[in-house]
Amino acid sequence: MENAVLVLNAGSSSIKLTVFALDLSVFLTGMADRIGGAGTLRLGDMRQSVDLPDHATALRHIFTALAAQGVDFGKLAAVGHRVVHGGPDLTRPQAITPALRAEIAACIPLAPLHNPHNLAAIDAVAQIAPTLPQFACFDTGFHATNPAVATHYALPPDYAARGLRRYGFHGLSYASLMRNYTPLTGQPVPARVLACHLGNGASLCAIRQGQSVATTMGYSPLEGLTMGTRAGSIDANLVLRLAAEEGLEATHTLLNHRSGLLGLSGHSADMRPLGEDGSNDSAFAMAHFCYWAARHAGSMVAAMGGLDAIVFTGGIGENAANIRAGILGHLGWLGLALDPQANAQNAPRLHQTDSAVQIWIIPADEEREIAHYVRALMRA
């Protein structure tokens, strides 16, 4: 395929990819999953088990599989990358140059589990096709419009100067939600939107007049809601005690990988088995998730000065009717009226006609959002 845009989304244990034609229609999708051991490579209808000890190996398998599917790197128009952390300065999509690569590398201390893998993908493409244009799109960029009172922790100014502040994440998901709102709902974008990206990682975003004014994730993706394996917001003195008693590395592992739904239920970070399990622990984990999502939602509504619409996206947001109902059940005071039948069917429109607040499902579309930016930059 010629003049296509390849989008790479390199995470801590997987690499997602989509090949778009220049009209942004999808030509091919795939994923290298469970990087770090015995993994799986999927590309179109092809699926195979492969050894994926690291991201570099995964990328070599991806490039070989793409060539077998007719995707010639020499004929691609460009490659777009999701970069998780752009720090305080990298807030807009842009072409990758040696200088920009160095800036992304300088942000590694802010996202040590993500930015190195994003750079690995950038470097692998540069090695196989040195003249192929590459572009970086930053997951933190959408929240650059947050006011200083929202981004600053109550620390002395020199700590903020060291980058110790709130950034927010899931920005490409929220940007795609804004782009797709009117085409999918048939309605203009309301002035005050509460966007709920609910998946293994979960966050909320207060969007006023199309711009982020507050979000629940902070310095890292650990802050905010109860998540699949992350604890969410937690008292800093509790963290200090854990670090003193159990060690820094064990505390890091606990808060990021052994907490959240997994920690509360004792057996799963996935909403589907939790819903099927029927145990008190699983029920409590789901109730905890809903309760804290609703409590944080109240703070987002306050940041916007009111609410006109709620939008759910992400794997849980799009597919878990019971979780949506659980969260919205705490928010009835806002005047919203959920349509139970539409909710059970995961319909796009979830609100009744007399609801004071619109409620929608808009599927996450981060890869196409990256492709939009890449195409615009190429034309510019």
C-alpha positions in Angstrom: 0.0 0.0 0.0 1.4 3.4 -1.0 1.1 6.9 0.7 -0.3 5.3 3.9 0.2 6.6 7.5 1.3 4.0 10.0 0.3 4.8 13.6 2.3 3.1 16.4 1.1 3.2 20.0 3.8 1.6 22.2 2.7 0.8 25.7 4.6 -0.8 28.6 3.7 -4.4 27.5 2.1 -4.0 24.0 2.4 -2.1 20.7 -0.8 -1.3 18.9 -0.7 -0.3 15.2 -3.0 0.9 12.6 -2.3 1.6 8.9 -4.5 4.4 7.5 -5.0 5.5 3.9 -4.6 9.3 3.4 -8.5 9.6 3.6 -8.1 8.1 7.1 -9.9 4.9 6.2 -8.4 1.9 8.0 -6.3 -0.5 5.9 -4.9 -2.7 8.6 -4.8 -3.0 12.4 -2.7 -5.2 14.7 -1.0 -5.6 18.0 2.1 -7.2 19.6 0.9 -8.2 23.0 2.5 -9.5 26.3 5.9 -8.1 25.5 8.5 -9.4 28.0 8.0 -13.1 27.3 5.9 -15.5 25.3 3.7 -13.0 23.4 1.2 -12.8 20.6 1.3 -11.0 17.3 -1.9 -10.1 15.5 -2.1 -8.3 12.2 -5.4 -8.3 10.3 -6.6 -11.9 10.3 -3.1 -13.3 11.1 -2.4 -14.4 14.7 0.7 -16.1 15.9 2.5 -16.9 19.1 6.0 -15.4 19.2 8.8 -14.8 21.7 8.7 -11.1 22.6 11.5 -10.5 25.1 11.6 -6.7 24.5 10.1 -3.9 22.4 12.8 -4.0 19.8 12.1 -7.6 19.0 8.4 -6.9 18.9 8.9 -4.1 16.4 11.0 -6.3 14.2 8.2 -8.9 14.1 5.7 -6.1 13.3 7.8 -4.7 10.4 8.2 -8.2 8.9 4.5 -8.9 9.2 3.6 -5.6 7.7 5.8 -6.3 4.7 4.1 -9.6 4.2 0.8 -7.8 4.2 2.0 -5.4 1.4 3.0 -2.5 3.6 6.3 -1.3 2.1 8.1 1.2 4.4 9.7 2.8 1.4 6.2 3.8 0.1 4.7 5.0 3.4 3.9 8.7 3.7 4.7 9.0 7.4 4.6 7.3 10.8 2.8 8.8 13.8 3.6 7.9 17.4 1.7 8.3 20.6 4.1 9.7 23.2 2.8 9.5 26.7 4.6 12.4 28.3 5.6 15.6 26.8 6.4 17.4 30.0 5.5 21.1 30.4 6.8 22.2 27.0 5.8 19.5 24.4 2.1 20.3 24.1 1.4 20.0 20.3 2.0 17.3 17.7 5.1 17.9 15.7 7.7 16.4 13.4 10.4 14.3 15.1 13.9 15.8 14.8 17.0 14.9 16.7 16.3 17.9 19.0 12.7 16.7 19.6 13.9 13.2 20.3 16.2 14.6 22.9 13.3 16.5 24.6 11.2 13.3 24.7 14.2 11.5 26.3 14.5 14.3 28.8 10.9 13.5 29.9 11.7 9.9 30.8 11.9 10.6 34.5 8.3 11.8 34.3 7.1 8.6 32.5 9.7 5.9 33.0 7.3 3.1 32.1 6.2 4.6 28.8 8.5 7.2 27.2 11.4 4.7 26.7 9.1 2.4 24.7 7.8 5.3 22.7 11.4 6.2 21.8 12.2 2.6 21.0 9.5 2.6 18.3 10.8 6.0 16.9 14.3 4.7 16.8 13.3 1.4 15.2 11.5 3.2 12.4 14.4 5.5 11.9 16.8 2.6 11.5 14.7 0.8 8.9 13.6 3.9 7.0 15.9 6.8 7.8 14.2 9.3 5.5 10.6 8.4 6.4 8.9 11.4 8.2 7.9 10.7 11.8 5.6 12.7 14.0 5.0 12.7 17.8 1.6 13.3 19.4 1.6 13.8 23.2 -1.0 12.3 25.5 -0.4 15.2 28.0 -0.9 17.9 25.4 -4.7 18.2 25.6 -4.4 19.3 29.2 -2.0 22.2 28.5 -5.1 24.5 28.8 -5.6 23.7 32.5 -5.2 26.8 34.6 -2.2 27.0 37.0 -4.4 26.5 40.0 -5.4 23.1 38.6 -1.8 22.0 37.7 0.2 23.1 40.7 0.5 21.0 43.8 0.7 23.1 47.0 4.5 23.0 47.1 7.2 25.7 47.0 7.7 27.1 43.5 11.1 25.5 42.9 9.5 22.1 43.0 7.1 23.0 40.1 10.1 24.3 38.2 11.5 20.8 38.5 8.5 19.4 36.7 6.7 18.2 39.9 3.1 19.3 38.9 -0.1 17.8 37.5 -0.1 16.9 33.8 -3.0 14.7 33.1 -3.2 11.8 30.5 -5.6 10.2 28.1 -5.4 13.4 26.1 -5.5 11.8 22.7 -8.7 10.0 23.7 -10.3 13.2 24.9 -9.2 15.1 21.8 -10.8 12.3 19.6 -13.9 12.5 21.7 -14.3 16.2 21.0 -13.6 15.7 17.2 -16.2 12.9 17.0 -18.9 14.4 19.2 -21.0 16.1 16.6 -20.6 13.5 13.8 -21.7 10.7 16.2 -24.4 12.5 18.3 -25.8 14.9 15.7 -25.5 17.6 18.3 -23.2 20.6 18.7 -20.5 20.1 21.4 -22.0 21.5 24.7 -20.3 24.1 26.7 -19.5 21.8 29.7 -18.7 18.1 29.1 -17.6 15.6 31.6 -15.5 13.0 29.7 -15.0 9.6 31.4 -12.2 7.5 29.9 -12.8 4.2 31.8 -10.5 1.3 31.1 -7.7 -0.5 32.9 -6.4 3.0 33.2 -9.2 5.4 34.1 -9.6 9.2 34.3 -12.1 12.0 34.0 -11.7 15.3 32.2 -13.7 18.5 32.6 -14.0 20.0 29.1 -15.3 23.6 28.9 -15.8 25.3 25.6 -13.9 22.4 24.0 -10.8 22.7 26.2 -9.6 20.7 29.2 -9.8 22.7 32.4 -9.3 19.9 34.9 -8.5 16.2 34.9 -8.1 13.5 37.6 -4.7 12.1 36.7 -1.8 14.2 37.9 2.0 14.0 37.9 1.6 10.4 36.8 -1.2 8.1 35.7 -1.5 6.8 39.3 -3.5 9.7 40.7 -7.3 9.9 40.6 -9.8 7.1 40.1 -9.7 3.5 41.3 -8.2 1.7 38.3 -7.5 -1.9 37.1 -4.3 -2.3 39.1 -3.6 1.3 40.3 -4.7 2.5 43.6 -5.7 6.0 42.5 -5.5 9.0 44.8 -4.0 8.0 48.2 -2.7 9.9 51.2 1.0 10.7 50.7 1.8 9.9 54.4 0.4 6.4 53.8 2.8 6.1 50.8 5.7 7.2 53.0 4.9 4.7 55.6 4.7 1.9 53.0 8.0 3.0 51.6 9.6 3.0 55.0 8.2 -0.5 56.0 8.3 -2.3 52.7 10.8 -0.5 50.6 10.5 1.9 47.6 10.3 -0.7 44.8 7.8 -2.9 46.6 5.6 0.2 47.3 5.8 1.2 43.6 4.8 -2.3 42.6 1.9 -2.4 45.1 0.4 1.0 44.1 0.8 0.5 40.3 0.4 -3.2 39.7 -1.3 -4.9 42.7 -4.0 -2.4 43.8 -7.2 -1.0 42.3 -9.8 -3.6 41.2 -7.2 -6.4 41.4 -6.2 -5.5 45.0 -9.8 -5.0 46.2 -11.2 -8.1 44.6 -8.2 -10.4 45.2 -8.4 -12.0 41.8 -9.0 -9.7 38.8 -8.5 -6.3 37.3 -11.1 -6.9 34.6 -14.7 -5.8 35.0 -16.1 -8.8 33.1 -15.0 -11.6 35.5 -15.7 -9.3 38.5 -19.3 -9.0 37.3 -19.6 -12.7 36.8 -17.9 -13.7 40.0 -20.7 -12.8 42.4 -18.5 -12.6 45.5 -18.7 -9.9 48.1 -15.1 -8.8 47.3 -15.8 -8.4 43.6 -19.0 -6.5 44.4 -17.1 -4.2 46.7 -14.4 -3.6 44.1 -17.0 -2.5 41.5 -18.8 -0.4 44.1 -15.5 1.3 45.0 -14.8 2.0 41.4 -18.3 3.6 40.9 -18.2 5.6 44.1 -14.8 7.2 43.5 -15.6 7.9 39.9 -18.7 9.8 41.0 -16.8 11.7 43.8 -14.2 12.8 41.4 -16.9 13.7 38.9 -18.3 16.2 41.4 -14.9 18.0 41.4 -14.9 18.1 37.6 -18.4 19.6 37.6 -17.2 22.3 40.1 -14.2 23.1 37.8 -16.6 23.7 34.9 -19.2 25.6 36.9 -22.0 23.1 35.9 -22.6 20.3 33.5 -24.3 19.8 30.1 -23.2 16.4 29.0 -21.5 13.2 30.2 -19.6 11.1 27.7 -18.3 7.6 28.4 -15.4 6.1 26.4 -12.7 3.4 26.9 -13.3 -0.4 27.3 -15.3 -0.1 30.5 -17.0 3.1 29.6 -18.2 1.7 26.2 -19.2 -1.8 27.3 -20.0 -2.1 31.1 -23.6 -1.0 31.5 -23.7 -1.9 35.2 -20.7 0.4 35.9 -22.2 3.3 33.9 -25.4 2.9 35.9 -23.5 2.6 39.1 -21.6 5.9 38.5 -24.7 7.8 37.2 -26.7 6.5 40.2 -24.5 8.7 42.4 -25.1 11.7 40.2 -28.8 11.9 40.0 -28.7 15.3 41.9 -27.4 16.8 38.6 -30.8 16.3 37.0 -29.7 13.5 34.7 -32.1 10.8 33.7 -30.6 7.5 32.4 -32.6 5.4 29.9 -32.1 1.9 31.3 -32.9 0.0 28.1 -30.5 2.2 26.0 -27.8 1.7 28.6 -28.3 -2.1 28.6 -27.8 -2.1 24.8 -24.7 0.1 25.0 -26.5 2.5 22.7 -24.8 5.8 21.7 -27.5 7.9 23.4 -28.2 7.0 27.0 -30.4 9.8 28.3 -34.1 10.2 28.4 -35.8 13.1 26.7 -36.5 14.9 30.0 -32.9 14.6 31.2 -31.2 17.9 32.2 -27.9 16.4 31.1 -27.1 14.6 27.9 -25.4 11.1 28.3 -23.5 9.5 25.4 -21.1 6.7 24.5 -18.4 7.8 22.1 -15.8 5.0 21.2 -12.2 5.8 21.9 -10.3 6.6 18.6 -6.8 7.6 19.6 -5.0 6.1 16.6 -7.2 8.0 14.1 -6.7 11.2 16.2 -2.9 10.7 15.7 -3.5 10.1 12.0 -5.5 13.4 11.8 -2.6 15.3 13.3 0.0 13.6 11.0 -2.0 14.4 7.9 -2.4 18.0 8.9 1.3 18.4 9.6 2.2 16.8 6.3 -0.1 19.2 4.4 1.3 22.2 6.3 
